[in-house]
């Protein structure tokens, strides 16, 4: 063999080794499973217990249409947001720095504050919810006198926050511990209800106007029930640090998001259809008027103590697993906003990042504890702030960036982008319309 042939073969070795390394990196790992479950857990919150009531009260056909549209809506929107987060020129960039880089300082400050305000109230709501769920479970299921509300709330919130700062591996392990039982319980309830299925929901007269109205009003809750955007920035950062090759990073994050969406669709839609098919249209309408979760309706109807036991378990697991992802978004948003204010006011001292990080953790911990202890009524604040801002950041902002930022133009797809942008507009207007009706 000639020397030139040997040199050619030698030059191919590093290329082959690199290709083999990238192929190995794209293989599914336990870390990927952990992040998939973290995204899944972030999405599965209290909204899933109300979705069957809202979606099913308009009959079976709006529910079927919603099921067909849910997959593309959820996957495309979250993939767009992750692609946006990965587009920062900084290796350590997150959603707040990326917004500032692409849209400028002023717009960046506004969007960073909006991002924080779309996440932080949910965190307060979860702190209140998990405290109430545990107190109720101790009192009514275990017949135990609960401890002081302040101590209990502090203990629960501290435990969740501590789990977030024990390292990525331990955090993902804690998520698995909570999400696996949650998935099992939701699927078990869905299967348990199958013998009680009836065809009453198919007997409702089909009215195109009413069906479209139900879809219009249900879209905001649908987005909220499948939303895992608070964890997307931390998720994108974790894989950007791991993969130096942008193409491999996009491929891996896309793979995880796709599997997360499939898992969400399988679990949530099975639960929603099973609940709707087990109830009559009259029961669904009554539950919607009373604004009660679906498991409460099933417990009242059948006088079945199983649902009264399972309901708080599902609520606890759903809130705790969602807390992790929402906490990541709230901490990131708060740190980003303070950093931007520091730079804006031309403070000439360097920003002490360690002190900032600890201070933001302490602020979130203390305010969540205060909300849990005082049992604040923040539901209206969550509705007014979260839904419109969430739809803007998740559905509108990334699409807008694709057509404004040159580095993102390779992700443009006019048909899919128009679909996602339209969903975002429908979500915002549907929410405002539902507020006018209430």
N, C-alpha and C positions, 0 to 999 in steps of 0.2 A: 504493500500500500504506500502511495506517495506521501511525502511530508505534508503536502497541501491538504490531502484527504484527511490525514490525522488531525491537522489543525482545525479543519471544518467540523469533524466529529467532536473535538474538544470544545469548540465554541458552542455546540448545540447542548452540551451537558448542563451548563447553568440554566439555559432556557427550559430544558426538560425538568430540572430540579425545581425551578420556580413554578412551572405549571403544576407539578405534583404537589407542591406546598399549598398552592391556591386551591387545588381540588380537595386537599385534606381539610383546609380551613372551612370550605363550604359545606362539608359533611355536617350532619345534625349532631349536636352535642348536648350534654346535660345543661350547660349554660344557656343554650338556645331554648331548651324546654323551660328553664327558669324564667327567662324574659318573656316567653310566650304566655306563661301563667301569670306573670306580673301584669302584662297588658290586659289579659283576660280578667284578672281580679280587679283592675282599675275600672274596667267597663261595667262589671257586674255590681251594681249598687242597689239601693232601695227602689230605683225606677223599674227594675224587672218585675217587682211585685205589683206594680200599678199598670204596667203595659198591657196585660191581658184585658183589664177592665176598659181602658181607653180604646184600645185597638179593636176589641171584640164587640163593643156596644153598637157599632155601626153595621154589624152583620159579617158574614164570612168573606165576602168578596173584597172589601177593603183590606181585610187581613191577609188574603192571598196575594193581592197586588203589593202590599207592603213587604211581604216575605220575599217576593221576587226582586224588589228594588233594594232591599236592605243590604244584600251582599255587596253589590257594586258601590253603593253609597259609602258603606263603612270602610271597605278595603281601599278604594281609590282616594278618599279624603285623607285617611291616615297615612297612606303611602306618600301623598303629596306633601303632607306636613313633615314627614321624616326626610324626604328629599330636600325640602327647604332647609331643615336644620343641618343637614350634611353639607350644605353649599357654602358654609362659612370658610373664609380663607385661613382662619386660625384652627389649628389642630384641636385646641381646647374650647372652640366656640360652641355656644348653646343657642337656644332660640332667641334669647334677649340680645346677645351680641350679633347674631345673624340679622335680626330685624334692623338693628342700628346700622350695620354695614350696608345693607341693601337699600334702606329707605331714608337714611340720614338721621341725625341726632334728634331733631324735633319729633318726627314721626315715630322714631324708635322709642322715645320716651313715652309717647301716648300709647303705642301698642304694647310696650312692656307693662305699663300700669294696667291696661285693659286685660292683658294675659293674667296678671296677678289677681285682679278683681274677679276674673271668671273662675278662678281655682280656689282662692282662699275662703270664700263663704261656704263652699262645699266642705272644706276641711272642718270649719266650725260646726256645720250641720252634722257631720259624721261624729265629732266629739260629743255632741249632745245626744245623738242617736245611740251610740254604743253604750253611753252611761245609762240611758233610759232602758235599753234592752236588757242589760245585765241586772238592773234593779228589779225590773218586772219579772225576769226569769227567777231571781232569788225569792221574790215575794210569792208569786203565784204558782210556779212549777215546783220549786224545791221547798217552799214553805219555810224559808229562812229569813230572818231579819237582816236586811242589807246593811252594810257598814255606812258610816257617814258619807253623804254624797260627795263632799269635797275631796275626801281621801280616796274614795273609789274612782272618781273622775281623774284625779291626779295619777293614780296608779295605772289606770288603763291607758291614758294618753302617753305617759312616760314609757310604758312598756312598748307601745307602738313606735314611738320616736326612737327609743333605744335600738329597736330592731333594725331601723333604717341606717344606723351609724355603726354597725358591727362589721361592716365590710360587705361588698357586693355578694360574695358567695353565701354569707349567712343570711343576708336580706332575701336572696332568691330562695334559700332553703325555707325561711319562714313563710314566704309566699306559697310555696308548694304545700306546706303543712295546712294552710288555710284553704287553698283553692281546691285541692283534691276532694276534701269532704263536701265542699260547696257544690262542685259538679255532681258528685255522687248523690247528694240530697235532692238537688233539682231534678235530676234524671229519674231518681227513685219516685219522687212525687208524681212526675209526669206519667210514668208507667203504672203507678198505683191507681191513677185516675182513669185509665183506659176502659175498664169495665163499666164506668159511669158515663161514658160518652153517649150522647144522644144527637139526633139530627135536627133539634129544634132551631139551631142557628141557620140551617139551610132553608127553613120555612119562611124566613123573613122576606117580604117583598123587596125586589131589587129596585132601588131608586138611584139613578146616576148622580143626581145633584147631591143627595144626602151622602152617597158613598165618597164622592170627591171632597165633600166638606169634612167628613171623618178623616180622610187621608191628610187633608190640609192641616187639621188641628192636631193630628197624631204625630206628624213629622217631627216637631220639637222634642216630644217625649221619646220618640224612636231614636233620634240622634243622641239624646242624653243617656238612654239605656245601653247604647253600644259604644259610648264615648270612652276612649282610652288615650285621648290627646295629652292629658297632663303628664303622662309618663313618656311621651314620644321623644322629647328633647333629651332626657337622660338616657333613653334607649339608644338614640342615634349617637350620642357622645360615647357611650360604652363601646359601640362597635367601630366607631371612627378611630378611637384610640387603638383598638385591636388590629384593624386592617389598614395597612398603608396604601393598598390599591383601592381607588375609588369604585371601580367597577365591581370588585369582589364585595365591598362594603354594601353597595346598593343591592347586589344580588342576595346577600345574606339577610339584610333587614327586610327586603321584599318578601323573602321566603318565610320569615318569622311572622310578618304582618298577615300574610295570606293564611297561614295556619291558625293564627289567632282569630281571624275573621270566620274561618270555617268552624272553629270550636264554638265561638259565640253564637253563630247561626244555629248550629246543631242543638246546643243546650237551651238557648233562649227561645227559639221558635218551637222546639218540642214542648217546652214548658207552657208557652203562650197558647198554642193550639190545644194542648191537652186540657188546660184550664177552661178555655172558651167552649170546647166541645162538651165539657162536663156541666156547664151552666146553661140556663135558659136565657133568652134575650131580656126577659123581664128582670131576672136576677142581675144581669150585667148592667142594665140601666139604673137599677136601684143602687148598686154598688158605686156606680159612677157619681150619682147624685150625693151619696153619703161620703164619697172620697175615702174609701177603705181599701186596703190591699186585698188581693184575690184570695189569699189563704184564710183571711178572716171570714170572707163570704162562704168558703167551703166548710169552715169549722161551724159557722152558725147554721148552715143548711142541714148538715148531716149530724150535728151534735157530736162530732168526732173529735175526741181529745188528741188524736195523733197530730192534727193540724195545729192545735194550740201549743203543742210541744215543739213541733218542727218549725213553726213560724219564727220564734225568736232565735232559733239556731241558725236558720238561713239568714235572718237579718244581721246577726252578729258576724257571721263569716263574710257576708257580702260587704258590710261596712268596714270591717277590719282589713280585708284584702284591698278594697278600694282606697282606704286611707293611705296605703303605701304609695300608690301611684300619684294620688292627688298631692300628697306631702312633697314628693319630688318636684312637682310643678310649682307649688306655692313657695317652697324654699328658693328655687331657681329664679322665679319671678321677683321675689322680694330682694334678693341679692343683686339682681340685674338692675332693678329700679334705683336702689340706693347707690350703686356704682355710677349710674348715669347722672344722678343728682350731684354726686361728688365731683364728677368731671365738669358738669355744667356750671357749677359755681366757682370753678377755677381754684379749687383748694390745692395749694402748692405742696402740701405734704402727701407722700404716697399713701394710698389706701391700704390700711392694715387688713389684708384679706382673711387672716386667721381670726382676728377679733370680729370682723364682719360676719363670718360664717357662724361663729359661736353665738353672736348677738341675735342673728336671724333665727337660729334654732331655739334660743331661749324665748324670743318674742312669740314664735308660733306655739311653743309648748305652753307658755303662760296664758295666751289668749284662748287656746283650745281648752285648757283646764278651766279658765274662767267661764267660757261658754257652756261647758259640760256641767259645771257646778251651778251656774245661775239659770240653766235651762232656757237660754235666750230663744226668742221667737225669730229665727232668721230665715224662715221658709220663703217669705215674700221677697227678702233681699236676694236670696238664691235665685228665685224665679226671674226677678227683674234684671239682675246683673248677668247671671250665668248663661242663659239660653241665647240672647242676642249676641253677646261677646264671643261665646263659644262657637256659634255658627260663623261669625265673621273670621275668627282666627283659623278655624279648622277647614272651612269650606271656601271662603272667599280669598283670604290673604295669600295662600300658596299659589292659587291659580293666577291671581293678579301678578305675583312675583315672576311666574313663568314667562309672562309677556312683557315684563319690564326689565328684568335682569338678564343680561346676555349669557351669563354662565349657566342659566337655568333653561335656556331656550330649547335644549335637546330633549326636555321633558314635555314639550308642548304637544297636545293632542286635542285639536279644536272640538271634536265631538264629545269626548269624555270631559274635557274642561268645561264645556257649556253645560253638561249634565250636572256636574258637581256644583258649579256656580249657581245654577237654577235651584238646586236642592237647598243651598245656603239661603238664598233669597226667600224661598218658600218657608223655611224654618223660622226665619225672623218675622215675616209677615204673618205666618200662622200663629206664632206666639202672641204677637200684638193683637191679632183678631180674637184669640181665645181670652185674652185679658179684658177686652172690651165686652165680651159676652158674659164674663163672670161678675 
